[in-house]
Each structure stands twice: as C-alpha cells, then as structure tokens.
Amino acid sequence: MTLIEYAGVSTETKNLDRQIEALLAAGVTKRNIYKEKITENRLGRKVFNQMIDELEEGLVSRMKRGMVIALADNGR
C-alpha cells in the first residue's frame, strides 16, 4: 500500500517537523509527503491542490473533518 500525505501549517513561522516526523513514523516515505506553509484557506492551498491533481485513479482517500488524511493505493 502506498501512502501519500499532506503536511501544512497556517503561517510561515510555524514548523512542519512534528507533522513530518509523525508521517514518517506511520510509514509514509519522504517523497510522498506534500509540504506547505501558509494554508489559510482551502482555495489558497497550492501544494494540497497539486497533490489531489496528481493522484492516479485507483487511489482511495480517507477523510477526517473534511480533510484528506491519507491516500492509499487500493490494489487495483
């Protein structure tokens, strides 16, 4: 199963390190983590939108509170 994750913070001064460490510990590879700072609104999340656009067919998403928290290859 391939996990693809997004790590985002709302300001330039916040740090992504704890999110990234947790994702790596959960088995997500570094190349499959999309990172973004300044995620003030859904329309302005360029990296998040890029991640969604690049997903291939056959990937399954898990949602939590309206956010994609994990995208995994369902084996198709």
All heavy atoms as a GROMACS GRO file, in nm:
protein
  600
    1MET      N    1   0.083  -0.117   0.000
    1MET     CA    2   0.000   0.000   0.000
    1MET      C    3   0.088   0.124   0.000
    1MET      O    4   0.185   0.131   0.073
    1MET     CB    5  -0.089  -0.001   0.124
    1MET     CG    6  -0.170   0.123   0.135
    1MET     SD    7  -0.274   0.144   0.283
    1MET     CE    8  -0.292  -0.012   0.355
    2THR      N    9   0.057   0.218  -0.084
    2THR     CA   10   0.131   0.344  -0.092
    2THR      C   11   0.053   0.452  -0.021
    2THR      O   12  -0.063   0.478  -0.055
    2THR     CB   13   0.152   0.385  -0.239
    2THR    OG1   14   0.222   0.281  -0.306
    2THR    CG2   15   0.231   0.514  -0.248
    3LEU      N   16   0.114   0.516   0.076
    3LEU     CA   17   0.051   0.628   0.146
    3LEU      C   18   0.104   0.759   0.091
    3LEU      O   19   0.224   0.774   0.070
    3LEU     CB   20   0.079   0.621   0.296
    3LEU     CG   21   0.019   0.503   0.370
    3LEU    CD1   22   0.066   0.504   0.515
    3LEU    CD2   23  -0.132   0.507   0.365
    4ILE      N   24   0.014   0.852   0.070
    4ILE     CA   25   0.050   0.986   0.026
    4ILE      C   26  -0.014   1.082   0.125
    4ILE      O   27  -0.135   1.073   0.150
    4ILE     CB   28  -0.001   1.013  -0.117
    4ILE    CG1   29   0.059   0.912  -0.213
    4ILE    CG2   30   0.031   1.156  -0.159
    4ILE    CD1   31  -0.004   0.912  -0.350
    5GLU      N   32   0.064   1.170   0.182
    5GLU     CA   33   0.014   1.257   0.289
    5GLU      C   34   0.046   1.403   0.264
    5GLU      O   35   0.136   1.436   0.187
    5GLU     CB   36   0.073   1.216   0.423
    5GLU     CG   37   0.024   1.084   0.476
    5GLU     CD   38  -0.110   1.095   0.546
    5GLU    OE1   39  -0.165   1.206   0.558
    5GLU    OE2   40  -0.160   0.990   0.589
    6TYR      N   41  -0.025   1.488   0.333
    6TYR     CA   42  -0.009   1.633   0.326
    6TYR      C   43   0.020   1.686   0.465
    6TYR      O   44  -0.044   1.648   0.562
    6TYR     CB   45  -0.140   1.693   0.274
    6TYR     CG   46  -0.146   1.843   0.279
    6TYR    CD1   47  -0.090   1.920   0.178
    6TYR    CD2   48  -0.210   1.909   0.383
    6TYR    CE1   49  -0.098   2.058   0.181
    6TYR    CE2   50  -0.216   2.047   0.387
    6TYR     CZ   51  -0.161   2.120   0.286
    6TYR     OH   52  -0.168   2.257   0.289
    7ALA      N   53   0.122   1.771   0.475
    7ALA     CA   54   0.154   1.839   0.600
    7ALA      C   55   0.146   1.988   0.572
    7ALA      O   56   0.210   2.038   0.480
    7ALA     CB   57   0.294   1.802   0.648
    8GLY      N   58   0.066   2.058   0.651
    8GLY     CA   59   0.050   2.201   0.628
    8GLY      C   60   0.036   2.279   0.757
    8GLY      O   61  -0.018   2.228   0.854
    9VAL      N   62   0.087   2.400   0.757
    9VAL     CA   63   0.072   2.491   0.870
    9VAL      C   64   0.020   2.624   0.817
    9VAL      O   65   0.035   2.657   0.700
    9VAL     CB   66   0.205   2.511   0.948
    9VAL    CG1   67   0.244   2.382   1.021
    9VAL    CG2   68   0.316   2.557   0.857
   10SER      N   69  -0.038   2.703   0.908
   10SER     CA   70  -0.109   2.823   0.865
   10SER      C   71  -0.022   2.948   0.856
   10SER      O   72  -0.067   3.048   0.800
   10SER     CB   73  -0.226   2.850   0.959
   10SER     OG   74  -0.180   2.867   1.091
   11THR      N   75   0.098   2.944   0.907
   11THR     CA   76   0.185   3.061   0.896
   11THR      C   77   0.327   3.019   0.863
   11THR      O   78   0.368   2.905   0.888
   11THR     CB   79   0.189   3.144   1.027
   11THR    OG1   80   0.253   3.068   1.128
   11THR    CG2   81   0.051   3.186   1.071
   12GLU      N   82   0.404   3.112   0.811
   12GLU     CA   83   0.543   3.086   0.773
   12GLU      C   84   0.628   3.054   0.897
   12GLU      O   85   0.727   2.981   0.888
   12GLU     CB   86   0.599   3.207   0.699
   12GLU     CG   87   0.732   3.184   0.633
   12GLU     CD   88   0.726   3.083   0.519
   12GLU    OE1   89   0.630   3.085   0.441
   12GLU    OE2   90   0.820   3.002   0.507
   13THR      N   91   0.591   3.107   1.013
   13THR     CA   92   0.673   3.088   1.133
   13THR      C   93   0.650   2.954   1.202
   13THR      O   94   0.730   2.914   1.285
   13THR     CB   95   0.647   3.201   1.235
   13THR    OG1   96   0.509   3.203   1.268
   13THR    CG2   97   0.690   3.335   1.178
   14LYS      N   98   0.541   2.885   1.169
   14LYS     CA   99   0.516   2.753   1.228
   14LYS      C  100   0.604   2.649   1.161
   14LYS      O  101   0.649   2.665   1.049
   14LYS     CB  102   0.369   2.716   1.217
   14LYS     CG  103   0.281   2.801   1.306
   14LYS     CD  104   0.139   2.754   1.302
   14LYS     CE  105   0.053   2.841   1.394
   14LYS     NZ  106  -0.087   2.801   1.388
   15ASN      N  107   0.624   2.538   1.231
   15ASN     CA  108   0.717   2.435   1.187
   15ASN      C  109   0.643   2.308   1.147
   15ASN      O  110   0.553   2.263   1.217
   15ASN     CB  111   0.815   2.407   1.301
   15ASN     CG  112   0.938   2.334   1.254
   15ASN    OD1  113   0.927   2.234   1.184
   15ASN    ND2  114   1.053   2.383   1.293
   16LEU      N  115   0.686   2.248   1.038
   16LEU     CA  116   0.626   2.124   0.987
   16LEU      C  117   0.691   1.998   1.044
   16LEU      O  118   0.642   1.888   1.022
   16LEU     CB  119   0.639   2.119   0.835
   16LEU     CG  120   0.558   2.218   0.754
   16LEU    CD1  121   0.607   2.220   0.609
   16LEU    CD2  122   0.412   2.182   0.759
   17ASP      N  123   0.801   2.013   1.116
   17ASP     CA  124   0.881   1.898   1.158
   17ASP      C  125   0.802   1.791   1.234
   17ASP      O  126   0.817   1.672   1.205
   17ASP     CB  127   1.000   1.942   1.243
   17ASP     CG  128   1.104   2.018   1.162
   17ASP    OD1  129   1.097   2.016   1.038
   17ASP    OD2  130   1.192   2.082   1.224
   18ARG      N  131   0.718   1.828   1.329
   18ARG     CA  132   0.645   1.728   1.406
   18ARG      C  133   0.546   1.651   1.320
   18ARG      O  134   0.530   1.530   1.334
   18ARG     CB  135   0.575   1.792   1.525
   18ARG     CG  136   0.676   1.831   1.630
   18ARG     CD  137   0.624   1.904   1.750
   18ARG     NE  138   0.490   1.874   1.793
   18ARG     CZ  139   0.430   1.936   1.892
   18ARG    NH1  140   0.493   2.030   1.957
   18ARG    NH2  141   0.308   1.905   1.927
   19GLN      N  142   0.480   1.722   1.228
   19GLN     CA  143   0.388   1.653   1.137
   19GLN      C  144   0.464   1.555   1.049
   19GLN      O  145   0.420   1.441   1.029
   19GLN     CB  146   0.317   1.754   1.047
   19GLN     CG  147   0.213   1.836   1.117
   19GLN     CD  148   0.142   1.928   1.018
   19GLN    OE1  149   0.094   1.882   0.914
   19GLN    NE2  150   0.136   2.056   1.050
   20ILE      N  151   0.577   1.599   0.996
   20ILE     CA  152   0.656   1.514   0.908
   20ILE      C  153   0.710   1.393   0.982
   20ILE      O  154   0.704   1.280   0.933
   20ILE     CB  155   0.769   1.595   0.840
   20ILE    CG1  156   0.706   1.698   0.745
   20ILE    CG2  157   0.867   1.504   0.768
   20ILE    CD1  158   0.803   1.801   0.692
   21GLU      N  159   0.760   1.413   1.104
   21GLU     CA  160   0.809   1.301   1.186
   21GLU      C  161   0.699   1.198   1.210
   21GLU      O  162   0.722   1.077   1.201
   21GLU     CB  163   0.863   1.352   1.318
   21GLU     CG  164   0.995   1.426   1.306
   21GLU     CD  165   1.037   1.492   1.437
   21GLU    OE1  166   0.978   1.461   1.544
   21GLU    OE2  167   1.126   1.577   1.432
   22ALA      N  168   0.578   1.245   1.240
   22ALA     CA  169   0.465   1.154   1.264
   22ALA      C  170   0.430   1.076   1.138
   22ALA      O  171   0.400   0.956   1.144
   22ALA     CB  172   0.345   1.232   1.315
   23LEU      N  173   0.432   1.144   1.024
   23LEU     CA  174   0.401   1.076   0.898
   23LEU      C  175   0.507   0.972   0.863
   23LEU      O  176   0.473   0.862   0.820
   23LEU     CB  177   0.388   1.178   0.785
   23LEU     CG  178   0.270   1.275   0.799
   23LEU    CD1  179   0.277   1.382   0.691
   23LEU    CD2  180   0.138   1.201   0.794
   24LEU      N  181   0.633   1.004   0.885
   24LEU     CA  182   0.740   0.908   0.860
   24LEU      C  183   0.726   0.788   0.953
   24LEU      O  184   0.743   0.673   0.911
   24LEU     CB  185   0.877   0.975   0.878
   24LEU     CG  186   0.913   1.081   0.772
   24LEU    CD1  187   1.040   1.154   0.813
   24LEU    CD2  188   0.928   1.019   0.635
   25ALA      N  189   0.692   0.813   1.079
   25ALA     CA  190   0.673   0.704   1.175
   25ALA      C  191   0.555   0.616   1.137
   25ALA      O  192   0.553   0.496   1.169
   25ALA     CB  193   0.654   0.761   1.315
   26ALA      N  194   0.458   0.673   1.068
   26ALA     CA  195   0.340   0.597   1.024
   26ALA      C  196   0.366   0.520   0.895
   26ALA      O  197   0.277   0.451   0.846
   26ALA     CB  198   0.222   0.691   1.006
   27GLY      N  199   0.486   0.534   0.839
   27GLY     CA  200   0.521   0.456   0.721
   27GLY      C  201   0.514   0.530   0.589
   27GLY      O  202   0.529   0.470   0.483
   28VAL      N  203   0.492   0.661   0.594
   28VAL     CA  204   0.490   0.739   0.470
   28VAL      C  205   0.634   0.774   0.433
   28VAL      O  206   0.712   0.815   0.518
   28VAL     CB  207   0.409   0.870   0.489
   28VAL    CG1  208   0.401   0.948   0.359
   28VAL    CG2  209   0.270   0.840   0.542
   29THR      N  210   0.670   0.755   0.306
   29THR     CA  211   0.805   0.790   0.263
   29THR      C  212   0.815   0.941   0.242
   29THR      O  213   0.715   1.007   0.213
   29THR     CB  214   0.844   0.719   0.132
   29THR    OG1  215   0.754   0.761   0.030
   29THR    CG2  216   0.840   0.568   0.147
   30LYS      N  217   0.936   0.995   0.257
   30LYS     CA  218   0.957   1.140   0.243
   30LYS      C  219   0.906   1.193   0.109
   30LYS      O  220   0.848   1.299   0.103
   30LYS     CB  221   1.106   1.173   0.257
   30LYS     CG  222   1.142   1.234   0.385
   30LYS     CD  223   1.285   1.281   0.384
   30LYS     CE  224   1.313   1.352   0.515
   30LYS     NZ  225   1.450   1.394   0.527
   31ARG      N  226   0.928   1.117   0.003
   31ARG     CA  227   0.887   1.166  -0.129
   31ARG      C  228   0.736   1.170  -0.146
   31ARG      O  229   0.686   1.232  -0.237
   31ARG     CB  230   0.952   1.085  -0.240
   31ARG     CG  231   0.900   0.944  -0.253
   31ARG     CD  232   0.976   0.867  -0.361
   31ARG     NE  233   0.915   0.737  -0.378
   31ARG     CZ  234   0.839   0.704  -0.480
   31ARG    NH1  235   0.817   0.790  -0.576
   31ARG    NH2  236   0.786   0.585  -0.487
   32ASN      N  237   0.662   1.103  -0.056
   32ASN     CA  238   0.517   1.102  -0.064
   32ASN      C  239   0.451   1.198   0.034
   32ASN      O  240   0.331   1.188   0.060
   32ASN     CB  241   0.462   0.961  -0.042
   32ASN     CG  242   0.489   0.872  -0.161
   32ASN    OD1  243   0.512   0.920  -0.272
   32ASN    ND2  244   0.486   0.742  -0.140
   33ILE      N  245   0.529   1.289   0.091
   33ILE     CA  246   0.475   1.390   0.180
   33ILE      C  247   0.477   1.524   0.108
   33ILE      O  248   0.582   1.573   0.069
   33ILE     CB  249   0.554   1.400   0.312
   33ILE    CG1  250   0.551   1.267   0.387
   33ILE    CG2  251   0.498   1.513   0.400
   33ILE    CD1  252   0.641   1.264   0.510
   34TYR      N  253   0.360   1.580   0.088
   34TYR     CA  254   0.348   1.712   0.028
   34TYR      C  255   0.348   1.814   0.142
   34TYR      O  256   0.266   1.805   0.233
   34TYR     CB  257   0.217   1.723  -0.052
   34TYR     CG  258   0.220   1.647  -0.181
   34TYR    CD1  259   0.210   1.509  -0.185
   34TYR    CD2  260   0.232   1.715  -0.302
   34TYR    CE1  261   0.212   1.440  -0.304
   34TYR    CE2  262   0.234   1.647  -0.422
   34TYR     CZ  263   0.224   1.509  -0.422
   34TYR     OH  264   0.226   1.441  -0.541
   35LYS      N  265   0.440   1.910   0.138
   35LYS     CA  266   0.458   2.006   0.246
   35LYS      C  267   0.422   2.146   0.201
   35LYS      O  268   0.454   2.186   0.090
   35LYS     CB  269   0.604   2.004   0.294
   35LYS     CG  270   0.648   1.869   0.345
   35LYS     CD  271   0.795   1.862   0.371
   35LYS     CE  272   0.880   1.832   0.252
   35LYS     NZ  273   0.862   1.712   0.181
   36GLU      N  274   0.354   2.219   0.293
   36GLU     CA  275   0.312   2.354   0.256
   36GLU      C  276   0.298   2.440   0.382
   36GLU      O  277   0.249   2.396   0.484
   36GLU     CB  278   0.178   2.347   0.184
   36GLU     CG  279   0.125   2.478   0.136
   36GLU     CD  280   0.010   2.460   0.040
   36GLU    OE1  281  -0.079   2.376   0.066
   36GLU    OE2  282   0.010   2.528  -0.062
   37LYS      N  283   0.344   2.563   0.371
   37LYS     CA  284   0.322   2.662   0.475
   37LYS      C  285   0.222   2.765   0.423
   37LYS      O  286   0.205   2.780   0.303
   37LYS     CB  287   0.453   2.732   0.514
   37LYS     CG  288   0.547   2.639   0.588
   37LYS     CD  289   0.659   2.714   0.652
   37LYS     CE  290   0.739   2.618   0.739
   37LYS     NZ  291   0.831   2.691   0.825
   38ILE      N  292   0.157   2.832   0.514
   38ILE     CA  293   0.055   2.931   0.484
   38ILE      C  294  -0.064   2.865   0.413
   38ILE      O  295  -0.082   2.874   0.293
   38ILE     CB  296   0.108   3.051   0.403
   38ILE    CG1  297   0.230   3.111   0.473
   38ILE    CG2  298   0.000   3.156   0.384
   38ILE    CD1  299   0.295   3.226   0.399
   39THR      N  300  -0.144   2.794   0.491
   39THR     CA  301  -0.263   2.726   0.440
   39THR      C  302  -0.387   2.792   0.497
   39THR      O  303  -0.469   2.730   0.561
   39THR     CB  304  -0.259   2.577   0.477
   39THR    OG1  305  -0.251   2.566   0.620
   39THR    CG2  306  -0.142   2.507   0.414
   40GLU      N  307  -0.400   2.920   0.475
   40GLU     CA  308  -0.507   2.998   0.538
   40GLU      C  309  -0.647   2.961   0.493
   40GLU      O  310  -0.741   2.971   0.569
   40GLU     CB  311  -0.483   3.148   0.516
   40GLU     CG  312  -0.355   3.194   0.582
   40GLU     CD  313  -0.314   3.332   0.538
   40GLU    OE1  314  -0.381   3.391   0.452
   40GLU    OE2  315  -0.212   3.380   0.589
   41ASN      N  316  -0.663   2.921   0.370
   41ASN     CA  317  -0.795   2.879   0.324
   41ASN      C  318  -0.780   2.769   0.221
   41ASN      O  319  -0.673   2.747   0.168
   41ASN     CB  320  -0.874   2.997   0.267
   41ASN     CG  321  -0.809   3.056   0.145
   41ASN    OD1  322  -0.780   2.985   0.049
   41ASN    ND2  323  -0.783   3.185   0.145
   42ARG      N  324  -0.887   2.700   0.198
   42ARG     CA  325  -0.881   2.584   0.108
   42ARG      C  326  -0.846   2.620  -0.035
   42ARG      O  327  -0.783   2.544  -0.106
   42ARG     CB  328  -1.014   2.509   0.113
   42ARG     CG  329  -1.035   2.444   0.245
   42ARG     CD  330  -1.163   2.370   0.252
   42ARG     NE  331  -1.177   2.319   0.388
   42ARG     CZ  332  -1.268   2.236   0.425
   42ARG    NH1  333  -1.357   2.194   0.340
   42ARG    NH2  334  -1.274   2.195   0.550
   43LEU      N  335  -0.888   2.737  -0.080
   43LEU     CA  336  -0.860   2.777  -0.217
   43LEU      C  337  -0.714   2.814  -0.237
   43LEU      O  338  -0.661   2.803  -0.347
   43LEU     CB  339  -0.950   2.893  -0.258
   43LEU     CG  340  -1.099   2.863  -0.259
   43LEU    CD1  341  -1.179   2.989  -0.289
   43LEU    CD2  342  -1.132   2.754  -0.358
   44GLY      N  343  -0.647   2.858  -0.131
   44GLY     CA  344  -0.509   2.902  -0.142
   44GLY      C  345  -0.406   2.795  -0.118
   44GLY      O  346  -0.287   2.825  -0.114
   45ARG      N  347  -0.446   2.672  -0.101
   45ARG     CA  348  -0.352   2.564  -0.072
   45ARG      C  349  -0.300   2.504  -0.203
   45ARG      O  350  -0.347   2.402  -0.248
   45ARG     CB  351  -0.417   2.458   0.015
   45ARG     CG  352  -0.454   2.511   0.151
   45ARG     CD  353  -0.510   2.405   0.238
   45ARG     NE  354  -0.636   2.357   0.181
   45ARG     CZ  355  -0.707   2.257   0.232
   45ARG    NH1  356  -0.664   2.194   0.337
   45ARG    NH2  357  -0.819   2.220   0.176
   46LYS      N  358  -0.200   2.568  -0.260
   46LYS     CA  359  -0.149   2.525  -0.391
   46LYS      C  360  -0.090   2.384  -0.388
   46LYS      O  361  -0.116   2.304  -0.478
   46LYS     CB  362  -0.045   2.624  -0.441
   46LYS     CG  363  -0.103   2.758  -0.475
   46LYS     CD  364   0.003   2.855  -0.521
   46LYS     CE  365  -0.058   2.992  -0.544
   46LYS     NZ  366   0.044   3.089  -0.579
   47VAL      N  367  -0.011   2.353  -0.286
   47VAL     CA  368   0.052   2.221  -0.278
   47VAL      C  369  -0.053   2.113  -0.253
   47VAL      O  370  -0.048   2.006  -0.313
   47VAL     CB  371   0.162   2.219  -0.170
   47VAL    CG1  372   0.219   2.080  -0.152
   47VAL    CG2  373   0.273   2.317  -0.207
   48PHE      N  374  -0.149   2.141  -0.166
   48PHE     CA  375  -0.256   2.045  -0.140
   48PHE      C  376  -0.332   2.016  -0.270
   48PHE      O  377  -0.358   1.901  -0.305
   48PHE     CB  378  -0.351   2.098  -0.034
   48PHE     CG  379  -0.468   2.007  -0.007
   48PHE    CD1  380  -0.455   1.899   0.078
   48PHE    CD2  381  -0.591   2.029  -0.067
   48PHE    CE1  382  -0.561   1.815   0.102
   48PHE    CE2  383  -0.698   1.945  -0.044
   48PHE     CZ  384  -0.683   1.838   0.042
   49ASN      N  385  -0.368   2.121  -0.342
   49ASN     CA  386  -0.440   2.104  -0.468
   49ASN      C  387  -0.356   2.030  -0.571
   49ASN      O  388  -0.408   1.949  -0.648
   49ASN     CB  389  -0.488   2.238  -0.520
   49ASN     CG  390  -0.595   2.299  -0.432
   49ASN    OD1  391  -0.674   2.228  -0.373
   49ASN    ND2  392  -0.595   2.430  -0.421
   50GLN      N  393  -0.225   2.055  -0.572
   50GLN     CA  394  -0.134   1.982  -0.662
   50GLN      C  395  -0.136   1.834  -0.628
   50GLN      O  396  -0.141   1.749  -0.717
   50GLN     CB  397   0.007   2.037  -0.649
   50GLN     CG  398   0.110   1.959  -0.726
   50GLN     CD  399   0.253   2.003  -0.693
   50GLN    OE1  400   0.275   2.099  -0.620
   50GLN    NE2  401   0.348   1.930  -0.745
   51MET      N  402  -0.132   1.800  -0.498
   51MET     CA  403  -0.135   1.660  -0.455
   51MET      C  404  -0.262   1.593  -0.506
   51MET      O  405  -0.256   1.484  -0.564
   51MET     CB  406  -0.129   1.652  -0.303
   51MET     CG  407  -0.140   1.510  -0.250
   51MET     SD  408  -0.155   1.501  -0.070
   51MET     CE  409  -0.325   1.556  -0.048
   52ILE      N  410  -0.375   1.658  -0.488
   52ILE     CA  411  -0.503   1.600  -0.533
   52ILE      C  412  -0.502   1.581  -0.685
   52ILE      O  413  -0.543   1.478  -0.736
   52ILE     CB  414  -0.621   1.689  -0.490
   52ILE    CG1  415  -0.630   1.697  -0.337
   52ILE    CG2  416  -0.751   1.640  -0.551
   52ILE    CD1  417  -0.653   1.564  -0.268
   53ASP      N  418  -0.451   1.680  -0.758
   53ASP     CA  419  -0.446   1.672  -0.904
   53ASP      C  420  -0.357   1.559  -0.954
   53ASP      O  421  -0.382   1.501  -1.059
   53ASP     CB  422  -0.399   1.804  -0.965
   53ASP     CG  423  -0.501   1.915  -0.952
   53ASP    OD1  424  -0.620   1.886  -0.926
   53ASP    OD2  425  -0.462   2.032  -0.966
   54GLU      N  426  -0.251   1.528  -0.880
   54GLU     CA  427  -0.154   1.428  -0.923
   54GLU      C  428  -0.194   1.285  -0.886
   54GLU      O  429  -0.128   1.190  -0.928
   54GLU     CB  430  -0.016   1.460  -0.866
   54GLU     CG  431   0.044   1.584  -0.928
   54GLU     CD  432   0.179   1.620  -0.869
   54GLU    OE1  433   0.229   1.548  -0.780
   54GLU    OE2  434   0.234   1.723  -0.911
   55LEU      N  435  -0.297   1.270  -0.808
   55LEU     CA  436  -0.338   1.135  -0.769
   55LEU      C  437  -0.383   1.057  -0.890
   55LEU      O  438  -0.450   1.107  -0.979
   55LEU     CB  439  -0.452   1.142  -0.668
   55LEU     CG  440  -0.414   1.198  -0.532
   55LEU    CD1  441  -0.536   1.209  -0.445
   55LEU    CD2  442  -0.309   1.112  -0.467
   56GLU      N  443  -0.346   0.932  -0.891
   56GLU     CA  444  -0.385   0.845  -1.001
   56GLU      C  445  -0.518   0.779  -0.969
   56GLU      O  446  -0.556   0.767  -0.854
   56GLU     CB  447  -0.279   0.736  -1.020
   56GLU     CG  448  -0.143   0.791  -1.055
   56GLU     CD  449  -0.040   0.680  -1.063
   56GLU    OE1  450  -0.075   0.570  -1.109
   56GLU    OE2  451   0.073   0.705  -1.024
   57GLU      N  452  -0.586   0.732  -1.071
   57GLU     CA  453  -0.707   0.654  -1.049
   57GLU      C  454  -0.670   0.530  -0.969
   57GLU      O  455  -0.560   0.479  -0.980
   57GLU     CB  456  -0.767   0.611  -1.182
   57GLU     CG  457  -0.859   0.713  -1.241
   57GLU     CD  458  -0.934   0.657  -1.360
   57GLU    OE1  459  -0.988   0.546  -1.351
   57GLU    OE2  460  -0.934   0.727  -1.462
   58GLY      N  461  -0.762   0.482  -0.890
   58GLY     CA  462  -0.737   0.364  -0.810
   58GLY      C  463  -0.685   0.395  -0.671
   58GLY      O  464  -0.659   0.305  -0.594
   59LEU      N  465  -0.669   0.523  -0.638
   59LEU     CA  466  -0.629   0.559  -0.504
   59LEU      C  467  -0.753   0.587  -0.420
   59LEU      O  468  -0.849   0.644  -0.468
   59LEU     CB  469  -0.538   0.682  -0.504
   59LEU     CG  470  -0.399   0.661  -0.564
   59LEU    CD1  471  -0.323   0.793  -0.566
   59LEU    CD2  472  -0.321   0.557  -0.487
   60VAL      N  473  -0.748   0.544  -0.297
   60VAL     CA  474  -0.860   0.561  -0.206
   60VAL      C  475  -0.821   0.667  -0.104
   60VAL      O  476  -0.711   0.666  -0.052
   60VAL     CB  477  -0.890   0.428  -0.134
   60VAL    CG1  478  -1.001   0.447  -0.031
   60VAL    CG2  479  -0.927   0.321  -0.234
   61SER      N  480  -0.911   0.757  -0.074
   61SER     CA  481  -0.882   0.860   0.025
   61SER      C  482  -0.960   0.834   0.152
   61SER      O  483  -1.072   0.787   0.149
   61SER     CB  484  -0.915   0.999  -0.029
   61SER     OG  485  -1.052   1.010  -0.050
   62ARG      N  486  -0.899   0.864   0.266
   62ARG     CA  487  -0.967   0.862   0.395
   62ARG      C  488  -0.988   1.006   0.435
   62ARG      O  489  -0.897   1.087   0.427
   62ARG     CB  490  -0.879   0.794   0.502
   62ARG     CG  491  -0.886   0.646   0.502
   62ARG     CD  492  -0.827   0.583   0.626
   62ARG     NE  493  -0.738   0.668   0.702
   62ARG     CZ  494  -0.615   0.634   0.739
   62ARG    NH1  495  -0.566   0.519   0.704
   62ARG    NH2  496  -0.542   0.716   0.811
   63MET      N  497  -1.105   1.037   0.481
   63MET     CA  498  -1.137   1.176   0.516
   63MET      C  499  -1.158   1.189   0.666
   63MET      O  500  -1.210   1.100   0.730
   63MET     CB  501  -1.263   1.221   0.444
   63MET     CG  502  -1.257   1.211   0.293
   63MET     SD  503  -1.143   1.325   0.219
   63MET     CE  504  -1.235   1.476   0.232
   64LYS      N  505  -1.118   1.302   0.720
   64LYS     CA  506  -1.144   1.334   0.860
   64LYS      C  507  -1.170   1.484   0.867
   64LYS      O  508  -1.086   1.563   0.825
   64LYS     CB  509  -1.025   1.296   0.947
   64LYS     CG  510  -1.047   1.326   1.094
   64LYS     CD  511  -0.932   1.276   1.177
   64LYS     CE  512  -0.961   1.298   1.324
   64LYS     NZ  513  -0.851   1.248   1.406
   65ARG      N  514  -1.286   1.521   0.916
   65ARG     CA  515  -1.323   1.661   0.927
   65ARG      C  516  -1.308   1.734   0.793
   65ARG      O  517  -1.259   1.845   0.787
   65ARG     CB  518  -1.241   1.732   1.035
   65ARG     CG  519  -1.269   1.680   1.172
   65ARG     CD  520  -1.202   1.765   1.277
   65ARG     NE  521  -1.202   1.691   1.401
   65ARG     CZ  522  -1.095   1.669   1.473
   65ARG    NH1  523  -0.978   1.717   1.437
   65ARG    NH2  524  -1.102   1.601   1.585
   66GLY      N  525  -1.342   1.666   0.685
   66GLY     CA  526  -1.338   1.730   0.554
   66GLY      C  527  -1.199   1.739   0.493
   66GLY      O  528  -1.182   1.794   0.387
   67MET      N  529  -1.098   1.683   0.560
   67MET     CA  530  -0.961   1.688   0.508
   67MET      C  531  -0.916   1.548   0.469
   67MET      O  532  -0.949   1.452   0.537
   67MET     CB  533  -0.865   1.740   0.615
   67MET     CG  534  -0.885   1.885   0.651
   67MET     SD  535  -0.830   1.995   0.521
   67MET     CE  536  -0.657   1.953   0.509
   68VAL      N  537  -0.841   1.538   0.364
   68VAL     CA  538  -0.781   1.411   0.328
   68VAL      C  539  -0.668   1.386   0.427
   68VAL      O  540  -0.578   1.468   0.441
   68VAL     CB  541  -0.725   1.415   0.184
   68VAL    CG1  542  -0.654   1.286   0.152
   68VAL    CG2  543  -0.836   1.442   0.084
   69ILE      N  544  -0.674   1.274   0.500
   69ILE     CA  545  -0.566   1.245   0.593
   69ILE      C  546  -0.476   1.133   0.542
   69ILE      O  547  -0.364   1.118   0.586
   69ILE     CB  548  -0.619   1.210   0.734
   69ILE    CG1  549  -0.714   1.091   0.731
   69ILE    CG2  550  -0.683   1.330   0.798
   69ILE    CD1  551  -0.746   1.035   0.866
   70ALA      N  552  -0.525   1.055   0.449
   70ALA     CA  553  -0.440   0.951   0.392
   70ALA      C  554  -0.496   0.912   0.256
   70ALA      O  555  -0.615   0.906   0.237
   70ALA     CB  556  -0.434   0.829   0.481
   71LEU      N  557  -0.408   0.885   0.166
   71LEU     CA  558  -0.446   0.836   0.034
   71LEU      C  559  -0.366   0.709   0.012
   71LEU      O  560  -0.245   0.707   0.024
   71LEU     CB  561  -0.411   0.941  -0.072
   71LEU     CG  562  -0.484   1.073  -0.050
   71LEU    CD1  563  -0.415   1.185  -0.124
   71LEU    CD2  564  -0.628   1.061  -0.092
   72ALA      N  565  -0.438   0.603  -0.015
   72ALA     CA  566  -0.370   0.474  -0.023
   72ALA      C  567  -0.411   0.402  -0.150
   72ALA      O  568  -0.527   0.404  -0.190
   72ALA     CB  569  -0.404   0.388   0.098
   73ASP      N  570  -0.316   0.334  -0.210
   73ASP     CA  571  -0.341   0.253  -0.328
   73ASP      C  572  -0.428   0.135  -0.285
   73ASP      O  573  -0.394   0.062  -0.194
   73ASP     CB  574  -0.208   0.204  -0.383
   73ASP     CG  575  -0.221   0.131  -0.514
   73ASP    OD1  576  -0.334   0.092  -0.550
   73ASP    OD2  577  -0.119   0.114  -0.579
   74ASN      N  578  -0.541   0.118  -0.350
   74ASN     CA  579  -0.632   0.008  -0.311
   74ASN      C  580  -0.602  -0.121  -0.385
   74ASN      O  581  -0.680  -0.215  -0.378
   74ASN     CB  582  -0.777   0.051  -0.329
   74ASN     CG  583  -0.816   0.070  -0.473
   74ASN    OD1  584  -0.736   0.044  -0.563
   74ASN    ND2  585  -0.936   0.117  -0.497
   75GLY      N  586  -0.492  -0.130  -0.456
   75GLY     CA  587  -0.450  -0.254  -0.518
   75GLY      C  588  -0.511  -0.283  -0.653
   75GLY      O  589  -0.495  -0.390  -0.708
   76ARG      N  590  -0.580  -0.187  -0.710
   76ARG     CA  591  -0.639  -0.210  -0.844
   76ARG      C  592  -0.537  -0.194  -0.951
   76ARG      O  593  -0.445  -0.121  -0.946
   76ARG     CB  594  -0.751  -0.111  -0.870
   76ARG     CG  595  -0.871  -0.143  -0.790
   76ARG     CD  596  -0.983  -0.051  -0.830
   76ARG     NE  597  -1.082  -0.051  -0.725
   76ARG     CZ  598  -1.186   0.024  -0.724
   76ARG    NH1  599  -1.209   0.107  -0.822
   76ARG    NH2  600  -1.273   0.020  -0.627
   0.00000   0.00000   0.00000
